[in-house]
Each structure stands twice: as structure tokens, then as C-alpha cells.
Amino acid sequence: MRNKDYPFFTGLFVLAAVWNLVGAGFGYFNTEHTFQGLFERELNDPLFYEIYKGAWGTTLMFFIGYLLVAYNPVKHSGVALIGGIGKLAFAIAELQLYLDGLANSKSLSS
């Protein structure tokens, strides 16, 4: 089942791939600025820097995963499931950081 059989899912996952590329690209390639924008504090600790950048790197890799799903939604449905679970977990974590006063409202739009 190639993408021509599921045009809605193809479009959805191409959009998800672009969203991940743009969003994670900023986080990965401009790590300090992204951190400061979300948490309103400097990213001084080298260990936190690497962990934060690594999280964005993992997100950036889902760009490739979502392109695979767009190409063949049936064959790569596991990637879609894991990506969806990851997005849900990320949203919950961002909301918790916001509610705890550790992140600003920009984190809710990520």
C-alpha cells in the first residue's frame, strides 16, 4: 500500500515531517536560544546542554520516520504509533513544566 492508496495519511505525515524538521531544527541547531526562549534562563550546564540538544536530535530523527510513514502508511504504522505516543508524552511534560512555573507559555505551543 503506497501513498497513493491513502492520500489523507500521506499529507498528514508529510506535514508532521515538516513540523518536526522545522521545530526540532531550531532546537537542535540553535539549542541555547531555544532553551532560553522556553525557560527564560541561560543554558549554562554542559550536561543539560547535551541532554537538551540530544532530545531535539531525537525529535529531528522523527522527520525521517514520518516521511517513511507518508510513503507507506500501512507498512510503517509502528513509527506512526511511537511518534504519536512521543508527541503526547512531550505535550504532557511541557504542560507540567508550565504548571510548575518552570516554562513559559511558549512551551504550550511547541
C-alpha angles and dihedrals in degrees: 000000000000125000093274089070094056109033094164093055092042091056093043094053095042086055090048090050092052091046090053093045094052098038098041092039090063092046095047101040097035099033101155095047093048092049092049091047093054101036102026093228137094121268097228104147111089092210092053088046092056094044093048093046090046091054089054089047091055090050090048090056090060086069086075092043093053091049088055090051091048090053095048114006096180097048094045100039090122090064089052091050094049091045091051092049089048093051091049092049091048092050091050092048092049091049090050091050089050093048090049090053093244097113132037128236091273087075090065091062095051 
